[in-house]
Amino acid sequence: MKKYTALAEIQSLIAQQSLRLTDLLEYYFQQIEDHKHLNAFNEVFFLSAKKQAALVQEKIDNQTAGRLAGMVIGIKDNICYQDHLVTASSRMLENFVAPYSATVVERLLAEDAIIIGRLNCDEFAMGGSNETSYFGPVRNAADPERVAGGSSGGSAVAVQADMCLATLGTDTGGSVRQPAAFCGCIGLKPTYGRISRFGVIAYASSFDQVGTITSSIDDAALLLEVLAGPDEKDSTVSDAAVPAYSEALNRPQKQKIAVLQETLDSKALDPEIRTAILNGIETLKADGHEVEYVSFDLLDYLVPAYYVLTAAEASSNLSRYDGVHYGYRNKEAKDLNQLYKLSRAEGFGPEVKRRIMLGTFILSAGYYDAYYQKAQKVRRLIRDKIENLLSQYDAILLPVTPTPAFKIGAHIKDPLVMYMEDIFTVLASLSGVPAISLPLGNNEAGLPLSVQVLAGHFNESALLNLSNRFLNSLSVK
C-alpha cells in the first residue's frame, strides 16, 4: 500500500470502494511493527482502534460518517483517552489509566477519526530531543542515530515514517514545531486558547497548546476546524467563532511578510538552513508577496524568559505528583515525609527534577521579584513587540531550529546547549501567536530542513493560506 499524505485521497479511495478502513488500519499496524526500532509508540490501541474502524466503516457505508472518517491518528502520551493508559512518558504515571477523555479526543471521535495509539514524548513534555522519556529516545526515520526532536518526537516520527496519517502533539515552547522540522513534517501550533487543554497533562499552563503534525496543509486546516472552539471545561479557551479554515486555503491572497534579520544573522544558524530559507523567501517574492527584513532586538532574552516562567509553572503543576493520590509510590518509606521525597525522587527523571527545582527556587521568597516578575515583564515586552510587527505585517518568517536533527546523546548532558535549541520557537510561545513549521526539503546529508511562519492572534486562516501557497509554489519549482 502506498503512503497517503492527505485525508482527501483516502476518502476518495474509500468512496470508490477500492479501500476499506480495516485494510488501512492493518497497513498502519504493520508499519508500526516494521518501524518499532524508532520507538515512536508507547502503546498501540489494537482493540479500540479496530472497534472504531469497524464502526466508522459502517457509517461510511450508510453515508453518515463524520468529517474525519478515514483519518488514522495518533495522540501524544500526555493526552487523556478514557480507559486507556496515559503516562506522559514518565515512571511517575507508569500505570495510570485515564478516567475521562480530553476534549480534543472527544472531538476527534465525534468526527469519526480512528485513534491508533499513544506516542512517545519527552517526560512531561520537558525536552527538545525526546531523550528524556522513561521509555527511551525516539529515533529519526531519516537517520536513526539522530534525535526526532521534542517533546512531541513520537508524534513527528509516526507521520514521517507513515505509521499513521496525522498526530496530535502539545507545544509549550516549540514541542510540535521543532520535531516536525527535524522530521520534515508540517507542525502547527495554534493561538494560545484556540484549542481546549482539558484532559491534557499540564506542564506550563500559560504556554501549553495542543497542535497537529501532518503531511498536508489541508489536513492541518481540517483538524483545526474540528479541534478548535469553546469548551466549558477549560476557562482559558477562547469562545471566538471557528472559521472554515479549509475554505481559506486557496484564496489568491498576497501578504506582507517580515523576516527577522537577527535570526538569519545568528551564528548558531546552520548555513544550509539559512540558504534554504533565503531560497524560500525568493519563492515568496516570486509568488507576489511583499517581503521585508526587520530588526528584532530581543532575541537574547527569549530563552531566559521562557525557562524562568515555564520552570515556575512546572514546579506548581507537578506538585500534585506526591506518591499519595495516584502515580508512582515508593513502598519502603518509613514516614510521610520520606514517602514524598522517595516517590518524587524515583518517579521523576533528571530533566523534570531539574526544572522543578529551578522553578521552586524562582518562586521562593527573595527570588520571586528578581526572576519571575522580571521574566513576566520581559514577556510583556516581547508580546508588545510582536503585536506591533503584526499590526504592520501579515506574517513573520524565521527559522524553526538552529540546526538539523543532531546525534542522539550530543546535547543531553549540557542543559544550556539543549535549551538554546528553542531560541527560534519560544518567540511564538511567549507571545501566544499561532506558528507553523514548513518543510524545505533536505540538506546534503538527507536531513530535513524547515522554516517557521507566525501570524497574528487567531489569524490561522491567513497563516494556513500563506503556508499552502508557499508549499504549492515549492512543489512546482
N, C-alpha and C positions, 0 to 999 in steps of 0.2 A: 504493500500500500504506500502511496506517495505521501510526502509531507504536505499537510494542509496549513496554509498561512492565514486563512480568514474564514470566519463562520459562514459567510455568504456562499462560499464554494461548497462547504459541507452540506448546507441546507439545500442547495441546488441539486446535489447528487442524491440526497435523501428524497427530494420531491420527484426525481426521475426514477426512484426505486432501484438505483444502482448501488446504493449504500444503505446499510441498516446500522442503527446505533449500537447494537450488540457486537457487530463486527468491528466497528470503530473502537469501541471500548476495549475489546480483546487486543486490537492492534496496539493501543497505548499501554496496556498491561505488559505486552511483550517488549515494547520499547523501554519500559521501566526496568524490566528484568535484564535486557541487553546492556543497559547503561547503569546498572547498580553500582559499578565502581566509582561513579561520580558522586554518589551519596546524597542525591538531591532529596529523596523522600525519607521522612522518618517513619511513615506508615502509609500503606496503600489501602484504601477503603474498598476492598474487593466486594464484600457483601452489599453494602449500602449503595455503591455505585452501580452494580448490576441491577439491583432492585429499581433504582431511579431510571436507569436506561430502559428497562422494560416498560415502566410507567410512561416515560416520555415518548417512546416509540408508539405506544398505543394512542397517546394524544395526537401524535403526528398523523397516524393512520385515520384518526377521527377528525382531523383538521381543527383541533382545539389547543394546539401546543402554544407555549409562550415564545417570547422573542429570542430567548437564548437556547431554544431546543436545538440540539446538535453540538452545543459547546461543552467540551470536557475540560474542566478547570480544576486546578489545584489551589489549595489555600495555605498560607504561611502558618507555621505551627505556633502562632500566638493569637489565632482567631478561633473562637469557640464554635463548635458544631455539636449540637446536643447528642449525648450518648456516645460521643467519640472522645478519645484521648486528646488532650491539648497540653503541651509541656513547655512551650517557649524554649525548646531545646535545652532544658535545664534539668539537673538532677532534683532540684527543688520541687518540680511538678511532675516527676517521673511517671507516676501512676494516676494522674488527675484526669477524671472523666468530666467533660463539660456538662453541667446540669441544664443548660439552655444554649440556644444558638445566637450568635452575633446577628445584628440587624443585616449586615451585608450577606451573611449566609442565607438568612430567610429570604432576602430579595433575589438572590441567585436561584434558589429552589423554586420560588414563586414564578419565575420566568423559565423554568424547566432546564436549567443548567445541570450538568452531572458533575458532582464533586468527587474527584478520583483519589484524593489523599491529602495528607498534611506534609508540608515541605520544610526541610531543614533550614535553620537560620542561626545567626549568632545568638548566644544565650540572652534571653530577654531583650533581643534586638539590639544588643550593645556590641557593636563591632563593625568594621568596614571590610572584612575579608572572609567572613563565615568560617573562621578558625576557632572561635570561642565556643562553639556548640558542644554540648555534652556528648553528642552523637558523632563527633569528628567533623573535619572540614569537608565542605562541598568542593568538588573539583571542576574546573572549567573544561567544557567539552572541546574547546579549541586547542587546549593543551592541559591535560590532566595534572601536570606538575604545577599549574598555576591556580591562583585563587579564583573563585567565582564572583567575588565582591560580596559586600554585606550591607545591612544584615540579611536582606532577602535573597541570599545566594541560591538557595534551593529553588526559589520561585523563578529566578532568571535561567538557571540551567535546565529546568524542566521544559521551558519553552524553547530554549536554544537547541536542546537535544531531542526535540519532538516527542516528549513524554506526555504532553497534553497540549491543548490549543492555546490556553491562556492561564494566567495565575493571578492571585491576589497577593500583595505584599503590604508592608507598612513602611512608611517613610517618615523618619523623625529628623534626620539630618542629611538624607540622601540615600536611604536604605532601599529604595526602589530604583532610583535613577542610576546610582553607581554600579550595582550588579548588572542592570540592563545594559549599561555602557560596556562593561567588561565582557558581556556575552553577546553583544550585537543585536539586542532586542530593543523594543520601544517601551520605555518606562515612564508612566505618567503619575505625578503627584498633584492631585487637585488642590484647590484653595483650602486652607485650613477651615474646617467646618462644613465643607461641601458634602462629605460623606460621614455618616454616623460612626462613632467609635464604640458604640455599645457592644459589649461582648468581645472586645479586643483587649488583650492583656496590656496594661499600661506600662510605658517606660517614662516618657516625659509628656505629661498631658497637654501642655500648651503648644506642643510641636507635633505629636503623633498624628498621622493621617494615613488612612487606607489608600493604596494606589494599585495600579494594574500594570502587568507586564504582558505584552502581546507581540505578535509579528506584524500586525497591521494597525493603521490608524483607525480604520473602520471599526475594528473590534474594541479599541480603546474608547472610542466615542460611544458605542452602544453600551458597553459595560458601565460607563459613567452615567449614562441616562438611567440605567437600571438601579445603580447603587446610590446615586445622589438623592438629596431631598430631606425634608423634615423627618424627625424621629422623636416622639415624646419621651423616649428612654434616654436621650442624650441632650442635655441642656446646652451644649456647646455647638450643636449642629445648626446650620442656617435654615431658616424657613423660606428662603428665596425660591421662587419657581425654578424648576429644572428645564432648561431649554432642550429642544430637539437637536442635540449636538450632531447627530448623523446627517441631518439635513443641511448643516452649515459647511460641510467638508469641501464641497466643490464649487462654492461661490467664488466668482472672479474678484477676489478681494486683495488689492495692493496694500501693503503695510509698510509702516515706517519703523525701522529696526535699529536699536542702539547696540553697538558692540563695546563691551567693557575693555578698554585699552589695556589696563593693568593686568588683566587676566591673560591676555595673549603675550604680554611682555614678561610675564613671570618666568624666572629662571628655572622654576620647578616643572614647567610645562614641557612635555616631550615634543621634540621637533616634528615628528611625524603627525602628531595630533594637531599641532599648530598649522602645518601645511594643509592637512585635510580640512580644517576649519576655514582657512583662508580660501581654499578652493570652493567650499560650500558657500561662503559669502559671495563669491563671484557668480555662483549659480543663482543665488537670491537676487542679485542685481540684474542678471540676465532675464529673470522672470518678471522684472518690472518693480521690484520692491526697492524702497529707498533705504540705504544703509549708511549709518554714520558712526564714527568712533567717538566715544565719550569717556570721560575720566570717572573713576570710582576710587576715591582715596581712602576708603575704609576697609580695604581688603585685609590688612593685617589684623584687624580687630574681630573678624568674623569667627574664627575658630576659638579664640579665648572666650568670647561672649557666649558662644554656643555651648561649650563644655562646662562652663560655670553654671549656666542655667539648667541644662539637662541633667547634670550630676545632682543638683539640688532637688529637682523634681523626682529623679530616680530614687534618691535617698528616702523621700517621703512615700512614694508609691510602693516601694519594695519592703517597707517596714511591716506590711501585713504578713509576709512570709516568715513566721516566727517559730515554726515547729509545733505549734499548738492547734491552730484552727484547721489547717489542711496542708498538704505538701509533705516534703521530706521531714522526718523526725528522728533524731538520734535516740537510740534505745538504751544507752548506758549512762545517761545524765543522772546525777545524784540529787539535783535540786532544780528549781525553775530557772534560776539564773544560768546554770550550766546548760540546761536544755536549750535556751535561746542561743547561747554562744555556739554550742557544738552543732546544732541543727543548721544555723546560718553559715557557719564556717565550712561545713561539709556539703551543704546543699547548693551553695553558690560557687561559681568558678572564679578564677583570679580577676578577670576584667570586670565582672559585676561587682565583686567586693571592692575593687579599686574605685569604681565610680560611686558606690555607696559611701565609702569612707571620705572621698573627696567632697561629695555633696553634704555629708554630715558636718564636715569641717566648715564648708562655705556658709552653712546655716547656723553655725554656733555663735554664741554671744561674743561680740568683739570683732567678728569677721563678716557678719551679715551685711553691714553697711559697706564695708571695704570691697566686697566681692559681689554678692548677689544683687544689691541695689544698683551698684555701678554697672553691672552687666545688663540690668534691665534698662538703664539709661542709654547704654550703647545700642541695645536692641531697638529702642525707640528711634535713635538717630539713623540706624540702618534702614528701618522701615520707612521713615520720612524721606530718606534719600531715594529709595526705590520707588516710592509712590510719586515723588516729584519727577523722576525719569519717565515713569509710565504714564504721567499726565502729558508728556511731550512725545512719547513713542508708543507704538502698539505692542512692541515686544523688545526683550533684551536677550542678546546672544552672548554666550560664554562657554568655556569648556565644561565637561562633566567631571573629569578626573585629570590629575596632572600627568599620569602615565597610563599605558595599557595595563592589563592584568599582570601582577607581579608574581614571583615564585612563592609557593606555599612555604611559610617559615621565614620569609625575607624580612618582615617588619614586626612580627608578632611580639618580639622581645623588647621592642622600643615603642612604648605607647605614644610618645610625642610624634615620632615619624608616622605612626599609623593615624593619629588624629589629623595630621596635616593632609591626609588623603581626602579629607572632607572640605578642603578650602574653597572649592567652587560650588559645592552643593548646598552648604548651610545657608547661603545667602537667601534662597527661596524659603527655607525653613524659618529663619529668623524673621522674615518679613511676611510670611504667611501666604505668599502668592503662589499660583499654580506654575508648575515647571514640568518639562518633558525632556527625556533623553532620546536622541535620534541617532541611529547608526549611520556611520560614514564609510562603510567598507572596512577593510583590514589593512594592517601595516605589512611590511615585507616579511615579517615572521608569521603572518597569518592570524594575528591577534586583532580583535575588533576595536575600532575607533568610533568615537561619538562626539556629538555636540549637544549643548543644552540650550533650551529656549524658555524664557519666562514671560508671563503676561500679567495683566492687572487682576486684582481680586475678582473672582467669579467671572473671568473673561476666558473661560476654557474654550468657548466656541471659536474665538479668533486664534487661540493657540493651536487648536486642532486643525483649523483651516490652513494656517500657515504651514504646519508640520506636514499635512497631507500634500499640499502643493510642492513643498520642498522635496519630499521623498520621491514624488512622481517625477519631478524635474531631474533628480539624480539618476533615476532608473532609465530615463530617456537618453542621458548623455552617453 
